Amino acid sequence: MRHLDLRIDRSTFTMLWRSLHAHETELLKVVEEHGEDSDRGPDTLNDIIALRLYKRELKEQAEKVFDKNAFILTDEYL
């Protein structure tokens, strides 16, 4: 497997983190709308699992570098 190392700053990480969260939300909506047993259900569930595993790994690495505010999903704190 090939491996890519990226150097990103805090604001770029936050944008990436929010995008991953938004994508997960959209995938969950697909499952809600079409059901787990539909044609799209199993593929979507697999995508959700893969995305969550990636998010977990990313979070573990990012927590060592960025403060907790980098993980905030909204702009309400501004």
N, CA and C atoms as a LAMMPS dump frame, in Angstrom:
ITEM: TIMESTEP
0
ITEM: NUMBER OF ATOMS
234
ITEM: BOX BOUNDS ff ff ff
-5.0000000000000000e+02 5.0000000000000000e+02
-5.0000000000000000e+02 5.0000000000000000e+02
-5.0000000000000000e+02 5.0000000000000000e+02
ITEM: ATOMS id mol type element x y z
1 1 1 N 0.838 -1.168 0
2 1 2 C 0 0 0
3 1 3 C 0.889 1.239 0
4 2 1 N 0.491 2.209 -0.761
5 2 2 C 1.22 3.476 -0.788
6 2 3 C 0.793 4.339 0.389
7 3 1 N 1.666 5.25 0.752
8 3 2 C 1.442 6.068 1.937
9 3 3 C 1.722 7.524 1.579
10 4 1 N 0.883 8.421 2.05
11 4 2 C 1.044 9.846 1.794
12 4 3 C 1.1 10.587 3.117
13 5 1 N 2.135 11.34 3.326
14 5 2 C 2.252 12.186 4.508
15 5 3 C 1.956 13.617 4.088
16 6 1 N 1.061 14.253 4.81
17 6 2 C 0.708 15.642 4.52
18 6 3 C 1.109 16.528 5.684
19 7 1 N 1.536 17.709 5.353
20 7 2 C 1.804 18.719 6.374
21 7 3 C 0.705 19.752 6.24
22 8 1 N -0.117 19.875 7.269
23 8 2 C -1.214 20.829 7.211
24 8 3 C -1.225 21.664 8.488
25 9 1 N -1.719 22.881 8.347
26 9 2 C -1.826 23.75 9.518
27 9 3 C -3.171 23.516 10.199
28 10 1 N -3.368 24.194 11.305
29 10 2 C -4.569 23.981 12.113
30 10 3 C -5.847 24.31 11.352
31 11 1 N -5.878 25.417 10.63
32 11 2 C -7.107 25.804 9.924
33 11 3 C -7.439 24.813 8.806
34 12 1 N -6.426 24.306 8.142
35 12 2 C -6.655 23.297 7.105
36 12 3 C -7.168 22.007 7.73
37 13 1 N -6.6 21.632 8.875
38 13 2 C -7.094 20.445 9.567
39 13 3 C -8.561 20.614 9.944
40 14 1 N -8.914 21.767 10.493
41 14 2 C -10.297 22.01 10.903
42 14 3 C -11.239 21.897 9.712
43 15 1 N -10.84 22.444 8.576
44 15 2 C -11.657 22.347 7.373
45 15 3 C -11.817 20.883 6.94
46 16 1 N -10.752 20.124 6.986
47 16 2 C -10.794 18.708 6.655
48 16 3 C -11.682 17.953 7.641
49 17 1 N -11.519 18.217 8.927
50 17 2 C -12.298 17.546 9.969
51 17 3 C -13.793 17.806 9.787
52 18 1 N -14.14 19.066 9.521
53 18 2 C -15.546 19.415 9.287
54 18 3 C -16.086 18.738 8.035
55 19 1 N -15.285 18.667 7.004
56 19 2 C -15.712 18.021 5.762
57 19 3 C -15.963 16.535 5.963
58 20 1 N -15.087 15.889 6.706
59 20 2 C -15.285 14.462 6.985
60 20 3 C -16.554 14.243 7.802
61 21 1 N -16.785 15.108 8.778
62 21 2 C -17.997 14.997 9.586
63 21 3 C -19.249 15.219 8.728
64 22 1 N -19.208 16.215 7.844
65 22 2 C -20.352 16.495 6.967
66 22 3 C -20.607 15.322 6.019
67 23 1 N -19.557 14.723 5.521
68 23 2 C -19.717 13.569 4.62
69 23 3 C -20.34 12.394 5.369
70 24 1 N -19.91 12.164 6.592
71 24 2 C -20.496 11.091 7.4
72 24 3 C -21.989 11.348 7.614
73 25 1 N -22.351 12.589 7.898
74 25 2 C -23.75 12.953 8.092
75 25 3 C -24.567 12.659 6.836
76 26 1 N -24.012 12.985 5.679
77 26 2 C -24.707 12.719 4.411
78 26 3 C -24.865 11.22 4.172
79 27 1 N -23.838 10.449 4.485
80 27 2 C -23.936 9 4.323
81 27 3 C -25.003 8.417 5.254
82 28 1 N -25.079 8.918 6.471
83 28 2 C -26.105 8.459 7.4
84 28 3 C -27.507 8.784 6.897
85 29 1 N -27.667 9.934 6.234
86 29 2 C -28.96 10.292 5.649
87 29 3 C -29.346 9.319 4.544
88 30 1 N -28.385 8.886 3.762
89 30 2 C -28.66 7.913 2.691
90 30 3 C -29.197 6.624 3.297
91 31 1 N -28.574 6.165 4.358
92 31 2 C -29.029 4.937 5.016
93 31 3 C -30.43 5.135 5.594
94 32 1 N -30.68 6.291 6.198
95 32 2 C -32.011 6.573 6.747
96 32 3 C -33.071 6.595 5.659
97 33 1 N -32.762 7.214 4.531
98 33 2 C -33.725 7.357 3.439
99 33 3 C -33.982 6.039 2.701
100 34 1 N -32.932 5.275 2.469
101 34 2 C -33.054 4.081 1.636
102 34 3 C -33.084 2.78 2.421
103 35 1 N -32.665 2.821 3.673
104 35 2 C -32.658 1.624 4.499
105 35 3 C -31.396 0.798 4.321
106 36 1 N -31.111 0.005 5.336
107 36 2 C -29.905 -0.832 5.319
108 36 3 C -29.989 -1.959 4.305
109 37 1 N -31.209 -2.378 3.986
110 37 2 C -31.389 -3.526 3.095
111 37 3 C -31.6 -3.132 1.639
112 38 1 N -31.525 -1.847 1.346
113 38 2 C -31.681 -1.403 -0.038
114 38 3 C -30.411 -1.704 -0.833
115 39 1 N -30.445 -1.423 -2.119
116 39 2 C -29.26 -1.626 -2.955
117 39 3 C -28.087 -0.766 -2.494
118 40 1 N -28.385 0.415 -2.008
119 40 2 C -27.334 1.345 -1.586
120 40 3 C -26.902 1.123 -0.141
121 41 1 N -27.741 0.475 0.65
122 41 2 C -27.499 0.324 2.08
123 41 3 C -26.161 -0.28 2.452
124 42 1 N -25.853 -1.489 1.996
125 42 2 C -24.593 -2.124 2.405
126 42 3 C -23.346 -1.336 1.985
127 43 1 N -23.357 -0.809 0.773
128 43 2 C -22.202 -0.024 0.319
129 43 3 C -22.034 1.235 1.166
130 44 1 N -23.148 1.877 1.467
131 44 2 C -23.095 3.091 2.263
132 44 3 C -22.618 2.789 3.68
133 45 1 N -23.094 1.708 4.249
134 45 2 C -22.646 1.316 5.59
135 45 3 C -21.151 1.011 5.604
136 46 1 N -20.666 0.359 4.558
137 46 2 C -19.224 0.105 4.456
138 46 3 C -18.442 1.411 4.384
139 47 1 N -18.972 2.368 3.639
140 47 2 C -18.316 3.678 3.543
141 47 3 C -18.29 4.378 4.9
142 48 1 N -19.385 4.265 5.65
143 48 2 C -19.452 4.884 6.974
144 48 3 C -18.413 4.26 7.904
145 49 1 N -18.311 2.944 7.871
146 49 2 C -17.328 2.262 8.717
147 49 3 C -15.912 2.697 8.357
148 50 1 N -15.595 2.716 7.067
149 50 2 C -14.257 3.126 6.625
150 50 3 C -13.973 4.564 7.029
151 51 1 N -14.958 5.435 6.859
152 51 2 C -14.784 6.842 7.211
153 51 3 C -14.555 7.007 8.702
154 52 1 N -15.305 6.285 9.517
155 52 2 C -15.136 6.389 10.97
156 52 3 C -13.776 5.875 11.427
157 53 1 N -13.306 4.816 10.794
158 53 2 C -11.973 4.307 11.131
159 53 3 C -10.905 5.326 10.759
160 54 1 N -11.063 5.954 9.591
161 54 2 C -10.112 6.968 9.181
162 54 3 C -10.156 8.164 10.137
163 55 1 N -11.371 8.595 10.504
164 55 2 C -11.503 9.718 11.418
165 55 3 C -10.858 9.407 12.762
166 56 1 N -11.012 8.19 13.236
167 56 2 C -10.413 7.805 14.515
168 56 3 C -8.889 7.918 14.446
169 57 1 N -8.32 7.389 13.372
170 57 2 C -6.857 7.445 13.212
171 57 3 C -6.385 8.89 13.077
172 58 1 N -7.097 9.657 12.283
173 58 2 C -6.738 11.062 12.095
174 58 3 C -6.816 11.825 13.41
175 59 1 N -7.867 11.575 14.185
176 59 2 C -8.029 12.265 15.46
177 59 3 C -6.901 11.916 16.42
178 60 1 N -6.535 10.644 16.477
179 60 2 C -5.443 10.232 17.362
180 60 3 C -4.152 10.971 17.028
181 61 1 N -3.881 11.125 15.745
182 61 2 C -2.666 11.825 15.338
183 61 3 C -2.779 13.333 15.566
184 62 1 N -3.944 13.887 15.246
185 62 2 C -4.125 15.338 15.334
186 62 3 C -4.172 15.829 16.771
187 63 1 N -4.656 15.014 17.699
188 63 2 C -4.717 15.427 19.099
189 63 3 C -3.326 15.688 19.666
190 64 1 N -2.328 15.088 19.089
191 64 2 C -0.954 15.291 19.543
192 64 3 C -0.393 16.625 19.053
193 65 1 N -1.048 17.203 18.041
194 65 2 C -0.516 18.398 17.391
195 65 3 C -1.379 19.64 17.636
196 66 1 N -2.7 19.47 17.545
197 66 2 C -3.617 20.611 17.597
198 66 3 C -4.393 20.643 18.909
199 67 1 N -4.833 21.837 19.289
200 67 2 C -5.66 21.969 20.492
201 67 3 C -7.081 21.476 20.202
202 68 1 N -7.88 21.372 21.271
203 68 2 C -9.23 20.817 21.128
204 68 3 C -10.128 21.685 20.256
205 69 1 N -9.829 22.957 20.115
206 69 2 C -10.639 23.836 19.28
207 69 3 C -10.544 23.487 17.792
208 70 1 N -9.52 22.775 17.412
209 70 2 C -9.379 22.364 16.01
210 70 3 C -10.448 21.354 15.613
211 71 1 N -11.09 20.743 16.598
212 71 2 C -12.091 19.718 16.344
213 71 3 C -13.52 20.243 16.408
214 72 1 N -13.695 21.52 16.658
215 72 2 C -15.034 22.108 16.736
216 72 3 C -15.653 22.095 15.35
217 73 1 N -16.921 21.686 15.286
218 73 2 C -17.576 21.483 13.995
219 73 3 C -18.386 22.679 13.516
220 74 1 N -18.541 23.71 14.329
221 74 2 C -19.304 24.875 13.932
222 74 3 C -18.507 26.139 14.198
223 75 1 N -19.02 27.226 13.693
224 75 2 C -18.383 28.532 13.919
225 75 3 C -19.014 29.268 15.082
226 76 1 N -19.833 28.6 15.875
227 76 2 C -20.555 29.254 16.967
228 76 3 C -19.637 29.885 17.997
229 77 1 N -18.439 29.361 18.149
230 77 2 C -17.52 29.881 19.173
231 77 3 C -16.881 31.193 18.756
232 78 1 N -17.005 31.579 17.495
233 78 2 C -16.364 32.819 17.024
234 78 3 C -17.132 34.046 17.453
